[in-house]
Amino acid sequence: MGAALARAAQWTAAGSGTGTLEITPLNESLLNQIIKFAEDFSTRHPQEAAFVFREPLEWQTQLGCSVFGEGYEINEATVQSEAKGKDGQPLLLLMASTLRVRSFDQLSILLQIAMEKKLKEAQACLEANRDPIVKILGPEYGTIEGEDMSMLHLLDKVKKDDDPETELKMKIFLLLHQLDLQLLNSSLKHISEDIRLNPAAINNEVNLLKNFSGKGEDTVLESLEYTSDYTFSNGCRAPPWRQVHGEICYLVIKPHDTDPLYITCSTAGVFLNGVSNNKGFHGVMNFITKGETSSYNTWLSSKILCLRMVEAISLCEFRKQPDTFMEEKSIQNRYCKDDQEFPESQFAEEYSGKNNFRVLPLFFYCYLDSCYCKTSGRFEDISESSSETEEDEEQPVRHQEGNTDLPSEYWGIQKLAKYLKGGNPTATVIALCSMRDFNLAQETCQLAIRDIGCLEVLINLLDTEEIKCQIGSLKILKEISQNTLIRHAIADLGGLQIMVKILDSPDKDLKCLAAETIANVARFKRARRTVRQHGGIKRLVGLLECISVGSTSLTPYQAKDTEIARCGALALWSCSKSIKNKEAIRKAGGIPLLARWLKCSHANILTPVVGTLQECASEPSYRLAIRTEGMIENLVKNLSSEHEELQMHCASAIFKCAEDKETRDLVRQHGGLQPLSVLLGNSENKQLLAAVTGAIWKCAMSGENVSKFREYKAIEALVGLLTDQPEGVLVNIVGALGECCQEPINRTIIRKCGGIPPLVKLLAGTDQALLVNVTKAVGACATEPENMMIIDRLDGVRLLWSLLKNPNPDVQASAAWAICPCIENAKDAGEMVRSFVGGLELIVNLLKSKNKEVLASVCAAITNIAKDEENLAVITDHGVVPLLSKLANTNNDKLRRHLAEAISHCCMWGSNRVTFGETKAIAPLVRYLKSNDPSVHRATAQALYQLSEDPNNCITMHENRVVKLLLAMVGSTDEILQEAAAGCIANIRRLALATEKAKYG
């Protein structure tokens, strides 16, 4: 496991602390595999389990003395195992919180004792013992990069020594080596799932570029070749130990008039490599790159490569004018003056009509990405979350401005400007103090500072060494950066870069002000990207490191540290609206620090901490971390806070995290369902209500939680909120009721509370998400005959049917599912369905949809419609049989089941059985019997039984070997399946006997 931990596991370092394993899906998978290996070791390898480690595995445990029982001696805060090594020392020793383990036997027992804490124990053990194999077997078995000769040395030693202990070590080493390979393979699967570039895409680009390479006058390159001809099964050409780092292949690109370029293609992008003096690997590759920080000899080099490639390929003129077009920074000099951002529109306008522009994707997009890196030498992609919709995503509003009717404050600030611009430090400080006397929250004052050029001066003052000037400037910038126009101006003037540097200042007041101002400015994409690209995220995470976490009474020194952490959390909150910044916060070790601050009792810091967490909870890795780091308990605790904003963010975080069942269970176990139910009473605060109803909706996806919500009268409260609410709140309320409706008793409660009329009324809305949820709720209510009477009386079924015309497939599917129980429970369902003019034709035409969920739901509806003979005749005339047959070749079990049921019921009219056979539906249906889903078997057997009433269908079934499959189902405990299978076999057999009788008399 040494190599896997070194190469595959995802590590982070929080500030100056030691490396920690990040809480990510990949790491969780690796830890679970290691735990299973260790837990099973003593039963699978008892002799090797008794081996005493060279040195104990030592770490800080969360386990207390009370968890240890038989086989252990407990003395106050000390626990030791009765099992001892040859030296008389216990094989397990716990002193205070320090745990030492010296055998796999004890490790296995410990993990079983740890129960739900085993993941945290394994994490702590591996963080404290980065190469555990060295502790277990000795330093000669340590993990090394490059060619590992330890196996050969070990074999040689076994041959010479004939020592039983050496042989035992070898067995253990082989077992650990096997685990290592298993972990590496597992990590490769995880990496491939998160891939950005892939082997196929790179291969296509390379092949395309090869078409424009050669010796001729019109070619753009002399040659472009892979360094290896061997391709692995996943399409990569890089060795497996480099694939772990995301590398795919290596290229040698030879321009016509310069030295070759050596390229690494990886999932993260395309990089210009270093050149090794060692000629071993085709004489070109240098795998270990500078810094090994996921960059490859810096992205600045990649930028130069792409500058050359883009210009050469797009113009195809470099052979004629090499001095002009092969200059390394010709495009950079032309378009990126003073290291400004690359103007894509200007580039596109000039070059869009040039030859061969279409061959650019691989290198051109890499160039566009790297252009934004400036000279940082690190890869930073320019793309941000497309889902960001905060207030600043649009261009800032330009106000009509003029010189007339300006208030006196405007002219007062203008008079101060000359002292601010031209004075000595003392005069500057006085001017700054005077400027702060104005009402800086007033837009007139804010724009006055911008208009008269004071903003540039304020930003320049940040770059001085005069702390008083810096503090005065930041106090003003913090106030005026509440204005959208000012925020954009600060970013345009490079203010963010300077503020990020100030975060390293030893002056605590200065750091606080810089972080708070960053929090204000970083409310739009470009500003957030700037903070990340200049190392701001890591610095802001560093502000969260404080020893006073959890203290109730703070010394002035601790209070200042807490204030620094609060300001850092505010800035991270603003920055966390970007997906890439969320990832950067995680990699900088922000999660455990946020978890620590979540335990404090001060609302002023809890609010930005929870705000950051709820923003980040949209990412699966954060949801996993929030659960495993024990944060749910604290989120639940703060639902009872006196501060509504804190309550809102806690509920919002639960809303996002409760997508996972484990989290829903934790919310219940920590008593979170009751405060959520209580908060439904605060209907005035719509933001809080939206978060609370969202959390209740997601928590209600677990049946155990629904029972608790019923106990706390939450269902009645939700029904009471069905009117006069914003659509965002209604989506959550109706979603929650839809989940609660899965239980019959709750459907009755909703009816008695008068909930059905407002639900039916919402079917006439236009919001797509609301329509999906309300159709589910109405459909669930319709399973009760008394509810169905109300729905029918309110014309609810007609409204549901009209939603089948909605262009959104989710709405179509949800409406079709809701129609099914309506037809089942209506008094005169056949007449009701026929009353909808054009309704049957509409639902049959939906069988042409490409959406599997729509198809499955429509098939289910057709099954119910076909129970009425008149309606079955109508849908037959509309061509339902050939459309159903056309869907038969599917591997989707949900669709298979409902399609088979629809076919079974449609067989009951006219010559439909014969038509199904003629339209080739029989053979695919027979294959359904090989599914692993019992419900598919039942539906398919019923369909085949109905189809077997036609002799030609029996022949087709027999040719497709249906009898053997059905015979196995005749012995099923499912009586319906048993009967249908037997009936189908009987029909086939009767046909065979009749044929024999006709043939032989």
Disulfide bonds with the S-S distance in Angstrom:
none
